[in-house]
Structure formats: C-alpha cells, structure tokens
Amino acid sequence: MLRTNHTFLDFITKLYLQQERKEDVILKQFSKGQKLLIQNNNSSKVMFMKEGIAKCYFSEENDKEFILEFLGEGEIIGEIECIRNIPCLCNIEAMTDVSVYALSIPYFQSLLKNNLELNALLVDAFAERIVNTSSRASFQQLYTVEHSLRKLLDLQFKQDIHLSKEDLAAYLGISVRSLNRSLKNLNG
C-alpha cells in the first residue's frame, strides 16, 4: 500500500553527497497537494522520494481517478517516461510535504549507460512493481472490499495521513457510494 525503497534512497543520497558542484542531483520541495508529475505532460526530471508521501494515480476521461500506489521514501518517479521517451503515464501528487532528489534527464540517461548499481536497482524495482501489481490484483479478487478497506484505514492511521473518501474509493477501485456502504458495514 505504501511503497518505499530504502536501497534506492541510500544510493541516491550517496550520489547527492559525492557531487562536487551539487548540480547533477538537486533537492526539490513540493507542498501538500502539489503535483510532482502531470499525466500526459513531459517531465524534465527523474525524481527519488527523500521524504513524504505521494499518490500515483490515473485520471480517466470521465474525470474518475484510480490510485495505483502511495509512494514513500526511496521510490523513483519518472524513470519509465525517461527510458521510453514518453509523456507522463500518470499523475504524482504530494499528500504531505515532499522532498525529492531530482536528476536532469541527460544526467539520468548517462547514469543508465554507465552505472551498473543503478541498473541493478532499477531491475529490482521493476520486478518488485510486477509482484506488487499481481498481488494487489489477486488480493482484490480474493478478499472483500471491507478487508482491503481495513488495511487502508490501518495504513492511514500508522502513517498519520488523512485520505479523503475520494482517495479511499479511488485506491479500492470503487465508487464513493460503495465506499460509504463498506464503511457502514465495518462500523455496524
């Protein structure tokens, strides 16, 4: 539910601290509600989450949202778009104040060509995403909405964040009306 990658965070922090002129990797701040990436727009940076929580979601043509993941420390953002040279696949929005390590596209591409550690971390991150997506899909098929909702409410409590009913419903892939029914069942 909340994805983190401390190995990636250690890697990028080391890269940041080893810079001589501090221009290849910069620290950037985003306020709660601010978008880090905008679906269908081009991005000029690849980012690694240093602190905070962001949501990754699709905006559909009917104005509905579907939240794919909640992203935390060490998660990489914008790498697929950079690798494939495509516009942003989804929106990434800060749910808390967020700080990121931001890399220019040319610098990230040079790391891809020359840094085996980054490549190994990327392969591992992509494999982890496949496993997580498969697990989430099967979990949603095998368990009730109330079970998933309970886990999501627990995450909200543990991370001390507030998820709106719209965000809860968007993550579960249900309508707000169905969410209200499930909340009633949990409390009833």
Phi, psi and omega in degrees: 000311173250113183270133175226161178211088184291334177294316176297319180298317177298318180299309185288327177296317178299316179298317180298314183289334182278350181295144176275314186256000178055043179240344179280322178235120181241156175269133179231144181248143175229137178275156176310131179092345180280143180270132176276321175225147180240125181309134178073357175266160176276147178248144179256002183222152164251134187235149173241127180293123176267311180214152175102182181228136178231156175251142179250120185212155173266139169256121181272166182298335180271018180068012176272152177246150172229115181277123179278312186204161166253130187251136179234202185310130173087350180289142181263142184228131174091002183287324180295316179298320179293312182298318183267354181056055182230161174294166182301130181287331184209177175268145170234121184233136179291126175264340173227177170298137186232140168238142182227155166268122183249131180244139175293156179301313179300321180292317178298317179296324177291323175296320179302321182283332191239351187243104181294327179297316178299316181298319178295319178295322178295315179301316178297317180296318179295319178297318178299319179296320179297314179299314181296318180296316179296316180297317181295318179298314181291322179300316181293334178278327187268337185244159179287160175301322181299322179296313178296320179297318178302315180295320180292320177294325177295317177300315180302316179294312183296324182270357180054049176237160177251124174254126178292163176300324179297318178293318178301312181296319181296324179289321181279349180073034181230171176280162177297325178298314177295323177298314179300321178296317179293320177298320179296317178297322178294321184272346187265000000 
